[in-house]
């Protein structure tokens, strides 16, 4: 999404379908997908939800990465 290949709505939809609301790392994006679903009943504009998705995506993109393999110690 940040590279312009997905819309904010597409990103949240894919995240929500893949992980549901059970993965803490992307839980906020799943919640925002729900927000898109109830736009017509609430008082938020799509642009407001888009902005929240962008903020969350940026937060995740700038999150420190944790190595997936143990660090090699010098012998």
N, C-alpha and C positions, 0 to 999 in steps of 0.2 A: 504494500500500500504506500509506504513512504517513497518507494521508487516510481510510483505512478502506475503500477500494473494492476492494482485492484482499487476499487472504491472503498471508502470506510465501511459501507454496508456489506460489501462482499467479504471483507476481512472478518468482520464480526460473525457473519453467517457461517463462514468456513470454520472458524475457531469453535463456535458454539456447537456445530454439527459434529466436529471431530472429538471435542473434549467435554462437551456439556458444561455444567457448572461445577464440576468436581476437581478441576485442576487450579489450585490457588494462583499459579503464575499468570494465568490468562482469565481468571474468573471475572475481572472487571470488563473485559471485552465481551464475554458471554452475556453479562448483565446489560451491556449496551445494545447487544443484538435484541434483547427483549424490549429495550426502549424503542427501537425502530418499529417493532411490532405494534406498539400501543400509541404511536404518534397521533393518530387520528382521534384518540380519546383523551389525550393530555393537552398540556399547554406549551409543549416544547416544539421548536421548529427542527426540521431535519438537519439544518446547518449547525444547530447547537449540538446535536448528537454527533455529527461528523467531527466537530471540533473536539469533543470529549474523546472520541476514538483516536484522533490524531495525537492528542496529548498522551493518551495511554500507550499508543504505539511508540512514541518517542521515548517515553519513560522506560519501556521494555528494551528498546534499541540501545539505550545508554546504560543499561544495567551491567554491572561487572560480570564477566563471564567466569564460570567455575570450570576448571579443567575436568575432562571426563576420564582421564587416566591419571594414575598416581604420578607425582613428580619424580623424576629421576634424581637420585642423590649421587654425588660424585664418590667414586670408590677410593 
